[in-house]
């Protein structure tokens, strides 16, 4: 029997309370080789500091944090919607840090998080979403299946956690 997974939007206080779980998801993804802005080995302190910054941004209304939780409340995955944009882009938001713990992958969690982030974007009055991901990774296929349009690839845009260069593919979606 497959366990139940729910998607929830966390406020600043809930994000603050979830910092250790959020850090664990980030640590697992980076140590599993995900290129999500961090280099390996990622320390617990650096992961917690990142999520503290996210909690602060949620509190200021600059970002929306969504999490996928199991029946016991354990966080299995997360995605952010960065709604704070320049004055000439009030209709746009960035989708950031789509992370699913390795133990919870291949269960449709990422797909559900992406559907929920689109709902949150519409609720925030956003009509254009953008994101980037590692070229050739599983996430590219996820985004394409969800109707995102590929903009292009920048070779050697970022580094993998082990220091090797990787290309980045940019996507957009019109809501």
C-alpha positions in Angstrom: 0.0 0.0 0.0 1.4 3.4 -1.0 1.6 6.0 1.7 -0.4 9.2 1.5 1.6 12.3 0.5 0.1 15.8 1.0 1.3 19.1 -0.4 1.3 22.1 2.1 2.2 25.7 2.0 4.3 26.7 5.0 4.2 30.1 6.6 7.3 31.7 8.2 6.8 30.1 11.6 6.1 26.6 10.1 9.2 27.0 7.9 11.3 27.9 10.9 10.0 24.8 12.8 10.8 22.7 9.7 14.4 23.9 9.3 16.0 20.6 10.3 13.8 18.6 7.9 14.3 21.0 5.1 18.0 20.9 5.6 18.0 17.1 5.5 16.3 17.1 2.1 18.8 19.6 0.7 21.7 17.7 2.2 20.4 14.5 0.7 20.0 16.0 -2.8 23.4 17.7 -2.8 25.1 14.6 -1.5 23.2 12.6 -4.1 24.8 14.7 -6.9 22.1 17.4 -7.5 23.3 20.7 -8.9 21.2 23.0 -6.8 23.7 25.9 -6.1 25.7 24.0 -3.4 29.0 22.1 -3.5 29.8 18.9 -1.8 30.3 18.3 1.0 27.6 20.5 2.2 27.7 21.2 5.9 24.6 21.0 8.1 25.3 24.6 9.2 25.3 25.9 5.6 22.1 24.0 4.8 20.4 25.4 7.8 21.5 28.9 7.0 20.1 28.6 3.5 16.7 27.5 4.9 16.8 30.3 7.5 17.1 32.7 4.6 14.1 31.0 2.9 12.1 31.3 6.1 13.0 35.0 6.3 11.9 35.5 2.7 8.6 33.7 3.3 8.1 36.0 6.3 8.6 39.1 4.1 6.2 37.7 1.4 9.1 37.4 -1.1 8.6 33.6 -1.6 6.2 30.8 -1.3 7.4 27.5 0.2 5.6 24.3 -0.6 6.4 20.9 0.9 5.4 17.3 0.3 4.8 15.5 3.5 4.1 11.9 4.4 1.4 10.8 6.7 3.7 11.4 9.7 4.5 14.9 8.7 8.0 14.1 7.4 9.1 16.4 4.6 9.8 14.4 1.4 10.2 17.2 -1.0 9.9 21.0 -1.5 9.7 23.7 -4.1 9.8 27.5 -3.9 8.1 30.2 -5.8 10.0 33.5 -5.8 7.3 36.1 -6.2 9.4 39.2 -5.4 10.5 40.5 -8.8 11.6 43.9 -10.2 9.0 46.6 -10.7 8.7 45.9 -14.4 8.0 42.2 -13.9 5.1 42.0 -11.4 3.5 39.3 -13.5 6.5 36.9 -13.3 7.8 34.5 -10.7 10.8 32.1 -10.5 10.4 28.4 -9.5 13.4 27.4 -7.4 14.9 24.5 -5.5 12.6 21.7 -6.6 14.0 19.0 -4.3 12.8 15.5 -3.5 14.6 13.3 -1.1 16.2 10.2 -2.8 14.1 7.8 -0.6 10.9 9.4 -2.0 11.7 9.6 -5.7 9.7 8.0 -8.5 6.4 8.4 -6.7 5.1 11.4 -8.5 6.0 13.9 -5.7 7.9 16.3 -8.0 4.9 16.3 -10.4 2.5 17.2 -7.6 4.8 19.9 -6.3 5.0 21.4 -9.7 1.2 21.4 -10.1 0.9 23.0 -6.6 3.5 25.7 -7.5 1.4 26.7 -10.5 -1.7 27.0 -8.4 0.3 29.2 -5.9 1.5 31.3 -8.8 -2.0 31.9 -10.1 -3.1 32.8 -6.6 -0.3 35.3 -6.4 -1.4 36.9 -9.8 1.6 35.5 -11.7 1.2 34.7 -15.4 4.8 33.9 -16.4 7.0 31.3 -14.6 10.7 30.6 -15.3 13.1 28.0 -14.0 16.4 26.4 -14.8 17.7 22.9 -14.4 20.7 20.7 -15.2 20.8 19.9 -18.8 20.2 16.2 -19.4 18.8 15.5 -15.9 15.5 13.8 -15.0 14.0 17.2 -14.2 14.1 18.3 -17.8 11.7 15.5 -18.7 9.5 16.4 -15.7 9.1 20.0 -16.8 8.5 19.1 -20.5 5.8 16.6 -19.5 4.2 19.4 -17.4 4.0 21.7 -20.4 7.0 23.9 -19.8 8.7 25.3 -22.9 12.4 25.0 -23.3 14.1 28.4 -23.9 17.6 27.2 -24.4 20.8 25.7 -22.9 23.9 27.5 -21.6 26.9 25.2 -21.6 29.1 25.2 -18.5 26.7 27.5 -16.7 27.1 25.9 -13.3 29.1 23.2 -11.4 27.9 19.9 -10.1 28.5 19.3 -6.4 31.7 17.5 -7.3 33.1 20.5 -9.1 32.5 19.3 -12.7 30.9 21.8 -15.1 27.3 21.3 -16.3 25.0 22.9 -18.7 21.8 24.6 -17.6 18.5 24.4 -19.5 16.1 27.3 -19.0 12.3 26.9 -19.2 9.2 29.1 -19.1 5.5 28.5 -18.7 2.7 30.9 -19.5 -0.2 30.5 -17.1 
